[in-house]
């Protein structure tokens, strides 16, 4: 239950991202991105060595005690995760700036499908018929929203693929603190994104309000949700965490309608309705199967 709660909380937080992003609409997307990752790096480093010093030192000790083969696998996993995370952030902002906001929204809908497929292929996570049916409903909803926007679909695919692959890589058996792992991911991603500093306009004045919202985004919308995602993967399949990601666009969609009073059409209503049904079916089937397996083990 705690793993479900962890995943749910993380995606619910991300679903309300517009509440802190809209007040920064006067600033460039790349400006927001680089300040976000810089603030996140500083905050997570401080948290790592002040509030989680014991776990951090234990993780460093574990790294020193592992053999070269294990250390190499861990290094590849951590670096690949960091590259994928940085790539996801950069492509997301680039597409939002240069292509369309619709393409970034569509990426959130494609990501759970790709996560489920990748988990099935690489992690051998088996899905029941009802779960595959739920995935099929998700595919239909994405096609409905992408109809007439083929280029958006292509860009959305790459945004979604980078985060789906990131999630799958976090499903590992390394005996290392998840928060420490996330710290490395964010630090390396920040280093990779530093060249952005050379192309943003430094003359744009930054107010106290700007830095306040960036701090909230860095901690509340970057560090905390990412950690909750990684923590949830300790007890849930990658496909389950992936499908729960649909809560993000559903909440965003509700905010757009009821809070920001944005116009919607019947296709969007049908598509998001299918997504909500898919999330419910997928998770009911998953919980039922877990309980059935537990019962069989007890009887055996």
Residue pairs with C-beta under 8 A, 6 or more apart in sequence:
2 235
3 231
3 232
3 233
3 234
3 235
3 236
4 232
4 236
6 228
6 229
6 231
6 232
7 228
7 229
7 232
7 236
7 240
7 241
7 244
8 244
8 247
9 225
9 228
10 224
10 225
10 226
10 227
10 228
10 229
10 232
11 225
11 244
11 245
11 247
11 248
11 251
12 247
12 251
13 220
13 221
13 224
13 225
13 228
14 221
14 225
14 248
15 247
15 248
15 249
15 250
15 251
15 252
15 255
16 251
16 252
16 255
17 221
17 252
18 252
18 255
18 256
18 260
19 255
20 213
20 216
20 217
20 220
20 221
21 32
21 217
22 260
23 209
23 213
24 32
24 210
24 213
24 214
27 204
27 210
28 97
28 200
28 201
28 204
29 93
29 96
29 97
30 93
30 97
30 196
30 199
30 200
31 200
31 201
31 204
32 93
32 214
32 217
33 89
33 90
33 93
33 193
33 196
34 193
34 194
34 196
34 197
34 200
35 210
35 211
35 214
36 214
36 217
36 218
36 222
37 89
37 186
37 189
37 190
37 193
37 218
37 222
38 190
39 214
39 215
39 217
39 218
39 219
40 186
40 190
40 218
40 219
40 222
40 223
41 186
41 187
41 190
43 215
43 218
43 219
43 223
44 179
44 182
44 183
44 186
44 187
44 223
45 183
45 187
47 179
47 223
48 56
48 179
48 180
48 183
49 56
52 177
52 179
52 180
55 177
55 179
55 180
56 177
56 179
56 180
56 183
58 177
59 176
59 177
59 180
59 181
60 180
62 175
62 176
63 71
63 74
63 176
66 74
73 174
74 174
74 176
77 169
77 172
77 174
78 181
78 184
78 185
78 188
79 188
80 169
81 166
81 169
81 170
81 181
81 185
82 184
82 185
82 186
82 187
82 188
82 189
82 192
83 188
83 189
83 192
84 162
84 163
84 165
84 166
84 169
85 162
85 163
85 166
85 185
85 186
85 189
86 188
86 189
86 190
86 192
86 193
87 162
88 159
88 162
88 163
88 166
89 189
89 193
90 193
90 196
91 155
91 158
91 159
91 162
92 104
92 107
92 159
95 103
95 104
95 107
95 155
95 156
95 159
96 103
96 104
99 151
99 152
99 155
100 149
100 152
102 149
102 152
103 149
103 151
103 152
103 153
103 155
103 156
103 159
104 156
104 159
105 249
105 252
106 142
106 145
106 146
106 149
106 152
106 153
106 156
107 155
107 156
107 157
107 159
107 160
108 160
108 245
108 246
108 248
108 249
108 252
109 138
109 141
109 142
109 145
109 156
109 246
109 249
109 275
110 142
110 153
110 156
110 157
110 159
110 160
111 159
111 160
111 163
111 164
111 242
111 245
112 138
112 164
112 242
112 243
112 244
112 245
112 246
113 135
113 138
113 139
113 142
113 160
113 242
114 157
114 160
114 161
114 164
114 242
115 163
115 164
115 167
115 168
115 238
115 239
115 241
115 242
115 243
115 245
116 127
116 131
116 135
116 238
116 239
116 242
116 243
117 135
118 164
118 165
118 168
118 238
119 125
119 168
119 171
119 237
119 238
119 239
119 242
120 126
120 127
120 239
122 168
123 168
123 171
123 237
123 238
125 237
125 238
125 239
127 135
127 239
128 285
128 289
130 281
130 282
130 284
130 285
131 239
131 281
131 282
131 285
131 286
133 281
134 243
134 277
134 278
134 279
134 281
134 282
134 285
135 243
135 278
135 282
137 274
137 275
137 277
137 278
137 281
138 243
138 246
138 274
138 275
138 278
140 274
141 270
141 271
141 272
141 274
141 275
141 278
142 153
142 271
144 267
144 270
144 271
144 274
145 267
145 268
145 271
146 152
146 153
146 156
147 267
164 242
167 229
167 233
167 238
167 241
167 242
168 238
170 181
170 229
170 230
170 233
170 238
171 233
171 237
171 238
174 181
178 227
178 230
178 231
178 234
179 227
181 230
182 223
182 226
182 227
182 230
185 226
186 222
186 223
186 226
229 241
232 241
233 241
237 286
240 282
240 283
240 286
243 278
243 279
243 282
243 283
244 279
244 283
246 275
246 276
246 278
246 279
247 279
249 272
249 275
250 272
250 275
250 276
250 279
253 264
253 268
253 272
256 262
256 264
257 264
